[in-house]
Amino acid sequence: MRNDGTLVRPFLGLLTLSCWLCLSGTACRGKGLPGVPGAAGNGACPSFANAEAVARTDFAHEFKLKADVAHKLKAGVEAAVELKALADRIDADLKLGCGDLARDLGKSEKFENGEAACRAAITAMNEARAKLGASAHVVLEASPPDCAASMEAVVDCAAHCDASVKPGSAKVECEPGKLSGTCGGECSGSCDMSAAGSCDGTCEGSCDASFKGSCGGDCVGKCDGKDSKGACNGSCEGRCESHANGHCKGKCGGRCELKAKAHCNGTCTGSCSVEMKAPKCTGEVTPPKMSAECKAHCDAKMQAKLECKPANVVVRIKGAADAKAANAYRMALEKNLPVVLKIALGMGQRAESAAGSVQAVVGGLQGSVEAIGQSSGDAMAGARLVACVAAPFKGAIDAAASVRASVKVSVDVKASASASGAAGAKAG
């Protein structure tokens, strides 16, 4: 919310209307301000605790509104509540990931929210790197997390919110190459193996034999031509236990970037020679055409329910003055950074986009809700409407700011984790 109060100024007039009605006796009947949660009398608000509660509310009956106006307002309130849920989810993830990272590096305090935890984690990482010495070189390799939205859920949300959307004919598009699901035919793109199997392409994960490439886990065989049974900072040949990235002639456990069309015993991402089952999109989703309020509602809902596979993080440190401190730093990042990268790399841009669309819709409704209340023809119902939507609308404005702050601080954590004592590090 801006310091000049611009975003909440429309509510001054709305609350003045509610108070006037109360003082005049029109709405309150001597039983308290209508529409304020917990107030006595028949003027208490319906529950807007979550999107499901909002969906159960009959806005036309509750606030004496015309059907089309009620539908628009309800979708806006649903969008507001969904955005609050998204902001809470992101904050909880950062509070966990950054909080554990900070604690693993020596910080013992409790954190009020995710942003505070991440700021503490950045401080802790700076202090930990200082112990490594000026000659230490930190290399952070991170594969982005895959965050996917259910295409079927997008259609379902659109159909429930906007009557013009027909489930059987609604068209949802996914960014090219980002569609994933079960492929009963030939897959072009990548295959996330449900079990270790042959991979005609680049294996990312583990390889049990005849591997050649980089290995973030233990390399059993040769490392740069020398016998190896442990960590390998060069090229591994033989078997790679984890974080493999290279050619595998044995069985690949993880993701296979296919060279050509092939059967995929797992999740195919890219395209399939037949229609995919349970399709999900890891990129930008173009939903069916619907009202701005419904689109904002569905955008926020989909982002709050994204399914994310964690990023793979490998940290390599060379030239550290303190080997024990270097190992502690490496373990702390590899354990906790995937949660932070889910926000920074997986959800970030899409979450900010959803926050922007909801804020725009809420801002428009804030400017018209007083007129909507007055149009109901029932002074008491109009006053209740004004007061009842004030909290979820303000919550949405606060949530939009929270999402932006969370995404920014998650990117700051990633940047700090990538830093070296003497030079910048490599971040994948």
N, C-alpha and C positions, 0 to 999 in steps of 0.2 A: 504494500500500500504506500502511496506517495505521501511524503511528509506534509504537503499542502492540503491534504484531505480531499483532493479532487474526486477520487473514486468513491468516496462515501457521501459526498455532498448531496446527491439526490435523495439519500435516506433521511436527511434532516427534515425535508418537507413531508416525507412519508410518515415519520414518527410523530411529527407535529399533528398530522391528520389523525393518527391513532389516539394521541393524547387529547385532542379536541373532542373527539367522539366520546372518549372516556369521561371527560369532565362534564360534558353536556348530558351524560346519562344515556346516550343513544346506544352505546355498545357495552358499557361495563356493568350496568345494573347494580352498581355498588359492590361488585365482586372482584375488582382488580382489572389491570390492563389486559385486554384480550390479546391473544396471539403470543404471549410471552410464556415460554415453557415453564411449567410449574405454577402458573398463575391460577387462582381459584376461579370457579365458575365454568360456564359452558364455552368460554372463549379460548381454551387452551389449544395450542397448535397440534396438528397431527404429527406423528413421529417422522422426522427426516433423518433418523440416525444413520441410515445407510440407503443404498439405491433400491434395495428390495422393499424397504418401508415406503419410500417415495412412490414406487411403482404401484403399491396397494392403495394409494390415496386417490380418491375421485375428486380431482380439482374442480370440475364443473359443479358438482354437488356441494363440496366443502366450502367453496368460496363464491358460489352463485355466478359462475362465469359461462359464457358461450363456449360451445364445444371446441371450436378452433383455437380460441384464446387460451382455454384451459390446457389444451394439448401442447401448445407452444411453451407455456409457462412450466408445465410439468417436465417437459424434456430439458428445459434450462436448469431446473432444480436438480434433476437427475445428473446432468453434466457436472454441476457444481459439487455434488456429493461424490461422484466418481473421481473427480480430480483430487478431492481431499483424500480419498482412499489411496490414490496413486502416490501423492506426496508423502503420506504416512508410510507406505511400503518402501519407498526409496530411502526415506530417513532411517527406517529401521534397519535396512540393509547396510547403510553406511555406518550407523552406530555400532553394528556388529563387526563388520569388516575392519573399519578404521580403529574401532575400540580395541579389538583383539591385536591388531598390528601395533598400536601404541603400547599396550600392556606387555606384549612379547618383547618389546624393545626397552622396557623399563619404566613406563609410565603407570602409576597405580591409581590415579584419581578416577572418579566416576564422571561420565560425560552426559550433559543435559540432552544433547541431540547428535545427529550424525555429523553436522557441520563442525561442532566442537570436537568430536572424536577425530575427525579427519585433520583438523588443525593440529591437534596433539600428535597425531601420527606423523605429520610432516616434520614437526619439531623433533620427534624421537628419531626419525630417519636421518635428519641432519646431524644429530648428536652421535648416532651410531656410525655414520660415515666418517666422522672426525676421528674415530678410534682406528679406522682402517689405514690412515696415513695419506699423505698427499700424493703418493705414487700409486695408490690403489685405482684400479680400473674396473668399473662395474658394467656388465653387459646384461641388460634385461631383454629377454625374448618372450613376447606374449602373443599368442594367437587370440584374436577377438572372440568373445563368447557369441554363441548363436542364440539369438532371442527371436522366437517365432510366435506369430499370432495365428490363431485358428481361423481359417477362411470361413468355415461353417458358422463359427461363433459371430463373425462379422455380419453375415447374412441374417442370422437369427436376431441379433441386436437391432439391425436396421428394420427388419420386418415388424418387430414388436413396438418399435418407436414410431415408425412412419407407415401409415396404412397404405400408402401408394407403392410400397415395396412388396413385391410378391416373391416369397421364398423360392418357389420353383423356377422362376425366370430371372431372379436378381443376378446381376453380373458383378463379380468381384475380381479385380485384377491384381496381380502381384508383380513386383519389379522383376524384369527378365533375369532368369538364372537364380532367383532366390526362392522359388517354390520348392517345398519339401513334402515328403510323405511316403507312403508305401507304394512301391512301383511293381506291378505284376508283369511288366514287360522289360524293356531294356532302358537302363538309366544312362543319361548323359550328364556328366558333371562330377559330383562326389557322392560317395556312399559311406555312411556311418554304419560300420559293421555291428550287427546284433551279437555276433560271435566272431572269433578270429577266423579269417579265411584268406584265400589268395587275393592279391591286389595287383592288377595290371595297371600300374601307375605309381604315384607317390604315396607312400604310407605315412600317416601321422598318428602316432600312438605308441605301439610296440611291434616288434618284429622278432619272431622266434628263430629265424635262420636266414643266412645269405643276405644280410642287410648291408647297405652301404649308404652313409650319409651322416648327418649330425644327430647326436644322441644326448638328450638332457639327463637321462637316467644312467644306470650302469651299463657300460659297454663290455660285453664278453667276447673277446676275440682279439682284434687288432685296433689300436688307436694311433693313427698316423704311422702305421707300419710296425708299431711296438706292441708286445703282448699286453693285454688289458683285461681286468676283471672289475673295474670300477668306473669312476667318472672319467669322461673323455672330453677334453676341450677342443679336440680336432675332429678328424673324420673317422668314424667308427665303421669297422668291417666285422661282421659276425652276427651277434645278437644284441639287440637294444631293448632293455627292460621297459623304458618309458620315455615319453617326449621324443620319440623318433620322428625324423623328417628326412626321408630318402627312399631309395628303391628297395623293395622287399620281395625276394623270391620265395620266402617261406610264408608263414601265416601272419597277416597284419591284424592287430587288434586296435581298433579305433576308426579313423577316417581314411578312406582311399580316394585320392584325386584321380579319377579314371582317365586313361589315355583315349579310350574310345567307348562306344556304347557297350554296356555289359549288364548282366543280371546283378541286382543289388539285394543281398540278404540282410536288409536293415532299412535305414532311412535314406532315400534318394533325394538329393538336392540339385536342382537344375531342371531337367525335363525328362519326361517318361514317354515311351512309345504308346502307352495306353493311359487312360485317365487315372490320376493318382487317387489313392484312398486316404481319408483323413488329412487333406491338404493343409499345410501351414505355410506362412510367408515369413522369411527372415529379413525381408527388405521392406520397401514402401508398399503399403496396401492402398489400392484405389477402391473405395467402397461403392455400393450402389448410390445413385443420386437420391438425396433426401434433404430434408430441411436442415438449415444451419444448426439449429438446436439439437436435432437428432444426431447429426454428424459429430458435433462436439461431445455429446453423451457417449456415442459409440467409440470415438477416438480414445477418450479417457478410460473407458471400460476395458478396451483391448489392451492398452498399455499397462493397466493395473494387473492384468491377467496374463501377461507375456510369460511364456515358458522359456527359460534361459539355461543353456548348458554352459557350465563355467569355462572361463578361459584357461588355457594351459600356460603356466608361467614357469620359465626357467631363468635362473639368475646365475651368472658366472662372474667370479671375482678374481682378478689377477693382481699381484703386487701388493697385497695387503700386509701391513706391518704386524697385525694381530690376527692370526689364523682363527682363533676361537671366536673373536668378535665378528670376523668375516662369515663364519659358518652360521652364527646366530642371526646375522642380518639376512643371509640368504634364506634360511629356513623361515624366518618371519615373513618375508615377502612372498615366497612360494606358497605358504599356507594361507595368507590372508588377502593378498592382492587380487585374486580372482573375484572376490565379492565386490571389490571396489571397481574393477574393470567391467563388471556387469553393467554398472551405471555409466561409467566414462565412455566405454566403447560399444556396449550392447543396447542400452535403453536411451542414452542421453539425448540425441537429436530428436528422436521420435517423441520422447516424453516432453521436451520443450515445445515441440510443435503442438501436441495435444493441449498443453497448458495454455498456449497462445490462443487456440481456437475456443477453448472454454472461457477464457477471460474476455474475449471479444463478445461472445454470446451473453455472458453475465453482465458485461458493461451495457449492452443494448437493453437488456431487460431491466436493469437498475433504473435506466432513464425513463422507462415506460410503466413500471409497476404501479405507480401512484394513479396514473390514468386508468390502468386496468382495474384497479380496486374501485375507483369511482364509477366505472362503467358497469359494475356488477348489479347496481340497482338496489343493493342492500348495504347500508352504511356499516353495520356491524361486520358483515362478511368482508367488505372492502378493507376495514381496519385490521381485521385478523390477517388478511392476505399480506398487507404491508409489513406487519410485524413478523409473520411466520417465515417469510422468505429472506428477511434481513440476515439472519445467522448463516444459512447455507451460502448466500451470495458473498458475504464477507469472508466466509471460510474458503471459498473458491479463489478470491483475490489473494488471500494469504498463501493458499496452497500453490498458486502459480509462481509466486515469489520464492517459495520454499523449493519447488522443483528446479528453478533456475539456479538457485544458490547451491543446491545439492549436486547438480551436474557440474557446475564450475569447480567446486571443491574436490570432486572426484577426479577431474582432469588435473587439478593441481597436485593431488596425491600421486597420480601416475607420472607426472613430470618430475616430481621429487624423487620417486623411486628409480627413475631412469638416470639420475644425476650421478656423476663420479667425482672423486676428490679433485682430480686435475683436469678432467675433460668430460664432455657429455657422453652418455652411453647410448647404445643402440636399443631402440624399443620397437618391437614388431607390431 
